Structure formats: C-alpha cells, structure tokens
C-alpha cells in the first residue's frame, strides 16, 4: 500500500483522484483550505487517513502545511493538484502577490522544497501552459500588479517539475495535463472525459507499469505529450528557482 498526499482534494479532480486511490487500497491524506471544507472532504472520501488544513494563498500557511505533512512521515507520492483559475482581476494575497501566482506556482514550490522527499511527484499543469511566458517577466519580488496569467502559472508548474527531474534524479517527477474537464474549475460544458482527467495522476502515483515509472514527462491521458521546450532549459529553470527563492525565502536544495 502506498501513502499519497493530494493538495486541493476537497473537490474536483483532487477529490476524484483521492476516491480512486482509497478504492485501490492506498492510504490518502487530503488537503483543504479551511476546516469546514476539510470536514466536507473527509465525508466525501470515506477511508481517507486524514485531512490537513492550509490556505495556499498565504506563504506562512503553506510552510506550516509542509511541517504538518512531514509530521505524518514520508509519503510515497505527492500530487500537487491545488489550483485556482478564475479569480477577480488584480486579486492580491496578504503577502502582496497575485492570487494565481501564490496558489498555482509558489505553493507547489514551497511544498516541494520543504516536504520530505517522496518517491513520486506529480504536478498538475494544463495545455494552456503553452501560452505561458518563459521569460518569467511577471514572476518577481513584490509583484502585485495581477498580470500573472493562468497560463503563466501552469508553465511554472512544468518548469518546476523539470527542475526536480534534473536536481533529484532519484524521484519520479512528471507533469500532467488533465484536459478541459467538467469540474467546478473547467465548467459544466467542458468537452473532455472527467474520468480520464484524474486517472493519469492516480496511475503515476501508484502504478508499477514501466510507462508510469518514468521521470520528466508531460502526460495527457497516460500518454506523453509535448510541453513548451523552454521548461526543459536549465537557464530557465535556474531563473525560476532563484525568483521563487527571492519571493518565498525558501531555497531549493
């Protein structure tokens, strides 16, 4: 049995992945942004081991979440699923950062740096990352202009994944494009298959298939897919990691 931690698992694809993994007999720890949603998550996923509470829009709460997760031991896999898409224009966190940047980019960076190293890491990205800015022009200290786009943040997730691949060769690390699926984030009219939207991360987290025990891939429905080449550029990765360190005060070791 594997133990898996899934961020953003109170609803959507994270919750569906949690249910599937529990159904397969694995131990799953959920995450929700507040206590009320945490209780709802536990009710929705019977058999889950626990739920950890943290609002990923705040860097201090995200750092505290890493400590809470570490107190539970080493996970076999971590699925960085949490994300926001449609937010009010110029939404800024208590740290003075765009909400999209804080939740989608900096939270997985902080957790990757501070949590005990698992055997497998899965980063949720999007096909929209192809429109992201590889120059990282809006990823800087004190950026509160709100111009960071969803596409930018999903590119950040791929860059982070590929940096992990290079710097932690003993870990299976991959990014996932779940497709445009009918969740709260994707909307009821989304055209892709909902089950295929979460099965890839379940497969990557626990499968012994040789195709799943790989690193440095960007998967769409269990098939390797094309990602923006800049994400694999060592200079881009280094620039991204330095900027994240400057903003968060957390160093990637």
Secondary structure, 3 states (H helix, E strand, C coil): CCEEEECCCCCHHHHHHHHHHHHCCCEEEEEECCHHHHHHHHHHCCCCCEEEECCCCCHHHHHHHHHHHHHCCCCCEEEECCCCCCCCCCCECCCCCEHHHHHHHHHHHHHHHHCCCCCEEEEECCHHHHHCCCCCCCCCCCCCCCCCCHHHHHHHHHHHHHHHHHHCCCCEEEEECCCCECCCCCCCCCCECHHHHHHHHHHHHHCCCCCCCCCCCEEECCEECCCCHHHHCHHHHHHHHHHHHHHHCCCCC
